Amino acid sequence: ESTDARDTAQLAIFICGINSNFDVIEEFLQLMPLKDTTTGEDIFEAVIKCFEIYKLDLSKLVSVTTDGAAAMVGIRKGFVSLLEKHLHSAGYDNNLFKIHCIIHQEALCAKNVDVKAIMEVVVKIINFIRSNGLNHRQFQELL
């Protein structure tokens, strides 16, 4: 979910699956505008609406990937929890795999990284390896 130039939240929905030849496919499905708020309930309603528009079978849903925000993964009112409740109330026995997007995790880590401190350590390691021919050869063998 992101906000566009008009300050409207947009939810990007992608699907990943297999076709009749068992080839893995990943496709952009829909960009759903979210009016006013971006709660787990708003996201849930947008996803269900998208599934209805494209006549997708919820019983075949096995996994959900999110950015890990509270609106997505909150225990009571998060999108994933609401989706699981919906699936169970519809009689589906899906045990969803819940995945936190690694790119978002990297972005969160990068916000808190002191690059200067890391570069100092990297430079020390490189200098140690290159300072001695034996170290350099052993390092090359390791690679």
Secondary structure, DSSP 8 states (H G I E B T S, - for coil): -EE-TTS-EEEEEEEEEE-TT--EEEEEEEEEEE-S---HHHHHHHHHHHHHHTT--GGG--EEEE---HHHH-TTTSHHHHHHHHHHHTT-----EEEE-HHHHHHHHHHT--HHHHHHHHHHHHHHHHTSHHHHHHHHHH-
